[in-house]
Structures are given as C-alpha cells and as structure tokens.
C-alpha cells in the first residue's frame, strides 16, 4: 500500500471510532447520572479504551471463526447483528480499505465512476473515492451497514450513493468505470461455481468500455481455489483478465489440489488494527487476499511485456544453498531456482523478490521439467512491483 493510501486510511480511523461509539451508545442508551459539582465535557478519545478493545475483540473472534473455520456465517446476514457490524467497522473495514487501495493501483486508469457490490459499510467504496472516483455507489442487502456508510460519507464530507442490493435483485442502474466485489463471491450460492460465474457475467455487462471488475476474496485455500474456478469459466467464455494473470489458459494452480494463488502486500498497520488483532489473536502484519481484475466482454488480453516475464506467486522457498520461487507467466506456472554461489549484480534482484512482483529473466538458463535454473550468467529484472500495473510492451 502506498504512502498516500496509508495516510488516507489514518484519517478514517477517528471517524470509524466515533461512529462506532455513537452506534454503541444508541444501542445501550440509558439515563445518565447528573454531574456532581462543576463538570467539563471532555472530547472523546480517538483511541479505544482497554474495555472497548476487549469488547470489539470478542466480536472480531466471532466474525473470524464464522467466516474462516466452520464458515457458518458465510452467506448469513451477520451485518444486521450490531455487535458483529461494529467489529467489522473497526477491524475489517481498515483491512478491506487497504486491500482495495492496493488493487485499485493496478488498474490502467483512475476510476471516475465506481459501483461497490456487497459493500457493507463501504470500505471499498471509500477507497475508490480516495483513489479518484467522483461518482460512487455502495450497494448491499444490509440496511444497517448502508446506514453506517451514509454516516461515514457525512462525517468525511464525501458524496456517496447507496442502494439496497442482493444477488437475487437486479443490479443498480447505470454503467461504471470500475465495479468492486470485496469478500462477496465466496459467500454466495453455497459454492456453486456456475452460478457465481453467471453473476460475475451480469456484473461485467455494467462496465463501460475499458472498465474493470475487481473481485477480491479471502486468501484461504478453498476460497482462493473457488475464485480460480470462476476465473476458468469466464476465461473459457472469452473474458480477459487484467490482473494478476499473465497466463491465458486454464489456471495451472488448480492442477494440484494443494496449490492455490493469492496476493500479499506490505502495509503500515494502523495502531487500532494492531491492538484489535492482538485482542482477537489474529495476524494482520501483511495484507493477504486473492483477487481478479476482469475486463468487459470483447476486450482482448493485454500483450505481456517483451521477454520472458513471470509473476512471482509464492513466498521465498529457501533451500540449502539456494533460493527458490514459483512464477507464473505466459508459459504457465514454473519453479525458479538460483544457487547462492551464482549470486552477482546481474541476478541480485532474485534474492529480494516479493510475492506479486513481475520479473523478466534472461541470459543462460537451465531448463528443467518443472521450471528453470538460473546461473551466474542469468539476469533478473524487475518489471512491476506488487500493486503496480504491468507496463505495456
């Protein structure tokens, strides 16, 4: 996440806390005892108290367990539960905002109009506004979540339209430069890939020419593989993927049941997120998500940069005396390895690669059945950092 996005997120934190306290007070409102003697009303703190952290942390645990373990909350109307909605607002809202800003930075152009489907209280919608969108609509089935989004728009003096929407209802009217679906698809249709793909197709029809649909999902193995299955249905029907895929065929990460593909981005974690993560025993030191950026029907795949290019799709797989990564590019998914003894200025970048970066490899390579071995005569060049659009050839 860029420095600008990190600063923008910090500005949202006090608003989120203020709104959460207002909603909490409205739920638990009771008679206030009269002040004794002289009383000065103190301004509310922009930090949570230990008791508030404990309270929100309990809600975060319920959400996390219900959406990642047994998944009993997946597809349920959990945002109509005030405690869970409050936990989402203070913890998952900043995370989703940061994830979205990272993905929006990969688009070929800034969005002017944006529709956020399954918006909840609007983290992706407001991320789009901060990224340059001037006409933004948040759409969700939860009336309480949409009300929070409206209150955040008032608090930030931003213009935001809201619509009630669920997959069974028609899409909001209009066409858009960007449509976002953040952590939505995995909760729909009880895992039916064809129904999910059909919904995505309907959504893609609402893109303007040159527009993008950003689908963001949890980085769990099952949810990531499910998204790749939807990808394959759409690719088979002729849709192009803007990011992260450079490979145009059926996703090679689905060949082995143990494989999946997800992104990971560094970020400057807000103090609020850090405190709540600690309370809920969760880890959010980096932003992890699976995602697709899809183009409208009829738009061709972008030509990859010249040379042998690959996106790094794994963490460093360190071995004895060598460094390894998995890469995926126009040729498919392959392993890459370089021994420490062959390290030199021409290939030094290989030892510092991050998941999601796009590289160009050249020079002398040892082709193997499952990948390529680099040598002291190999070159490694950074083409695009994670979170950046891949340049045109």
N, C-alpha and C positions, 0 to 999 in steps of 0.2 A: 504494500500500500504506500502510495506516495506521501511526501511530507505534507502537501496541501490537503490530501484526504484525511490524514491523521489530525491536522489542526481543525478541519471541519467537524470531525467526529467529536473532538474535545468540546466544541461549542454546543453539541447536542446533549452532552451528559447532564448539565444542570437542568435543562428543560425536562429530560426524562425523569429525573429525581423529583422535580417539582410536581409534574403531572401525576406521578405515582403516588405521592403523598396526598395530593388532592383527591384522587380516586379512593385511596385508602381511608381518608378522613370521612368521605361521603358514605362509605360502607359502614363505618364504625361510629358514626356521629352520635354523640350523647351530650348531656348537659355539662357545660364547663363550670367548674367552681369559680366563684368570684375571686378576683385578685385581692391579696391582702396588702394593705398599705400602698405605697407607690409602686406602680407596675409599668415597666417598659417592654413593649412587644419587640422581641428580637427577630431579626431577619432569619429566615430558615437557612439551615446549613446546606451547602452544596455537596456534602458528603453524608453517607448513610451512617447512622449510629450502629454500634455493635448489635443491638437488639434488632434493628431493621435488617442488617446483613443476615442475621440468623433466620429471620422470618422469610426473607426473599430466597435465601439459600435452600430452605425446605421446599419452596415451590419449584426451584430450578431442578432439584433432585427428582421431584415427581415428573416434571417435563422430560428430563433426560432419560429416566428409566422407561417412561411410557412411549418414547419415540425411538429409542435405540436398542432396548433389550427385548422385552416381550412385544413391544410396539402396540400395546393395547390402546394408546391414544392416537395412533395413526388413523386419520380419517374421522376421528371424533371431533366434536365441537368444543375442543378444550379452551379456545379463546373466549368462550362465553363464561368460563369459570373465572371470577375476578382474581383469585389468588394466582392462578396459572398465567392469566393475561398480564398481571403485574410482574411476575417473574420473567416472562418473555420480554416485557418492555425494558426492564433494567439490565438483562443479561444477553438475551439472544438478539435483541434489536441492535445494539452496537456491533455484535459479531456479524450479523447479516448485512448491516450497512457497510462495514469494512470489506466483506467479501464482494459485495456488489460493486463498490468503487473500484476494486482491483479488476473485476471482469469488464466493467464498462470502459476501462482504459485500453482494452484490446480491440475496441470497435474501430472501424475505419474512419468514423466521423462522430462528432459530438451529437447527441440526440437533441432534437428540438421538441418533439412530442413523444411522450412515454406513457404506456399503459402497464400498470403493475397488477398482475392477476394473482389472486390468493395473497393479497398484500399484508393481511394482518394490520397492525398499526403503522405500516408504511415505511419500514427501513429502506427497502429498495426504491420506493418512490422518492423519498427524500435524498437518497444517494444519487438518483437520476437528476433531481433538481440541482443539487450541488455540482453535478458534472456538466450542467449547462442546459438541461431541459427547461423549456418555458411553458409547455402545456403538459400537465401531468395528472393522471387519474389513478387512484388506488381503488381496487375492486376486490371485495371479499364477501363471504357469506355471514361473517360475524359483525353484527351491529355494534357491539361494544368495542371491538377492535377498530372499526371505521371511525367511531366517535373519538377514540384516542388519536387517530391520525388527523382528524379535523382539529382537535385541540392543539396538537403539535404544530399544525400549519398556522394557527392563530398565534401561538407563542413565538414562532420564528418569522412571522410576517411573510410567509410564503403562500403562493397560490396553489391549492390542491383541490382537485375534484374527487369526489368519492361516489362509488356505485356499488350496489349490492349485486353480487355475482356468485354463482356456484356452477360446477361443470354441467349441471342439468339445464341451466338457463342460457339464453342467448348471450353472446359476448356484447360488451358495451359498444355502442355505435362509433364509427369512425375508423380511420386508418392512422398508423403511427410509425414513427421512425424506429422506435425500439419498444419491444414488449418484453417484460420480465416475468419469470415464474420462479420464485425462490422457495425451495423446500416444499413444493406443492405436489409435483407429479407422483412422488413416491407414496403419497397418502391416498391416492385415488384408485378406484376400480379394483381393489383387492389384488393388485399385481398383474392385471390383465394388460399385456403389452400392446395388443392390437387396439384396445380402447384408449390407452394412453397416447399411442401414436396418432389415432384419429383425432383426439382433442388437439394435439400439437398441430396437426394439419389445419384444423379450423382456425387456430390462432394465427398460423403463418399467413392465412389469407388476409389478415388485417394489417399486414406490414405494407408500408409504402415501398416503391421500387428502391432497392439499395438498402432497405431496412434490415434489422437484426432481431431475432428472438433469442433472448438469453435465458437458458434453463439451468438453474443451479440446484444441486441436490446434496444430501449429506455424503461424506466421504467414506461411508461404511461399505464393506464389500458387496453386500446384497443390493443396496440402493444404487451403488455405482454400476454394477453389472446390469441392473434393470434399466438404467438410463442408456447404457450402451446398446441394449437390445432394442430400445425405442429408436436410437440412432440408426441401427442397421435397417429397420423397417423403412425409415424415411430416406436413407441413402439409396436403398433398392428402388424407391419410387422416384428418384432423380433429384432429391434435395441436396444442396451443397452445405457443407459445414465450414463456417468461417474460422472457428477455433474450438478446441485445440488441435483438431486432427489435420495432419498433412497426408494421411493415407486415405484413399478414396474408396476402398473396398470395405467388405465386412470387417468389423473391428477385430484385430488379432488378439486383443486382450481377453476375448471371450473363448478362445480355443481351449485354454486350460481353466477348469473350474476354480482354481486357486488364485487366478490373476484378476486384477481389476485396475482401473485407471482413475487417478484423482490428482487434484492440484494441491499445492501447498505454497502459501505466501507468508513471508515475514511481515510482522506489523508491530507497531508501537501500542502495546496493550494499555488501554485506559486503566487508571487506578481502580475505578469502580468494577470493571470486569475482573481484574486481578483479585480483588477482595471477595467478590461473589464466587469466582471459580474456586478459590481456596475453601470457602464455606461449604460449597457443594461437592468438594473433592473431584473437580474436573480440571482438565488441562486445556488451555487456550493460548499457549505461547506462540502458536502459529495459526494461520487461517487455512483450514483444510476443507475442500469441497470438491465435488465432481460437477462438471459443467459442460454445456454445449452452447455454442453460438451458431444459430442456423440462419441461412439466407432464404428469401422468398422463393417459391416455386418458379423455375425457369432461369434462375441466375446460376451461372456456371461457377465451378470451383475456381478459386484464385490460383494462379500459377505459383508454385513454390519458388523461393529464391534459387538462383543458379548454384550448381554444385551439388554435392552430396550433403543434404541437410536432414537433421533429425531433431525432434523434440525430446528432451530428457524426461522420462516418465517414471523414474524411480529415485529413491534416495541413493546416496553413495553405498555401494555394496563392497565394502573393503575386504580384501583378501590378503593373504600373506605375500607381501612384496609387490602388491599391485592394487590398482583402483578399478572398480567396475561400475557401470551404469547400464540401465536399459534405455534404449532410444526407440523412437517410433517416427517414421517419415514416409515419403512416397513409396519406399521399398517395403514397408511393413515394420514390424517390431523386431529389433535385433539387440543382442548384447554387445557392449563395448568394453574393452579392457586395455589398460596400459600399465606396464610394469614400472615400478619406481626407478629402476636403473636406466630407463629410457627417457626420463623426465628432462626437458630442456625448454628454452624460451619459446620455441615454436608450438609446443603442446602443453605448456604450463597450465593453461586455462582448464584443461581436463580435470585437474586435481581440485578445482574450486567450483565445479558445476553445481547448479541448484535445479531441483525438480521444476519443470516447466520451461526452462530456457531452451532456445533453439540454437543449434550449433551447425557449423559447416566443417566437415572433416575432409582432409586431403592428404596428398603425399603417399608414401608407401604404407599399405595396409595388408595385413594377413587375413584373407577371407577364410572364415570358418563356417561350419554348418549352421551354427546358431548365432553368428554375429561376425564381428571384425576385431582383430587385434591391432592396436596401434603400436608404433615403434618410435625410435628416436628420429625417424625420417617422416613421421606423420605430423600434420598440422591440425590445430583445433582453433576455430574462430567463432566468437560469439556473434550470432545474427540478431537475436532478440532476447531480451531479458523476460523472465516470467512476468506476466501482466502487461506486456507491450505487444502492440500489433506487429505481426510479421511483415517486414517490408516487401514491397513488390520487386520482382526481378528487374 
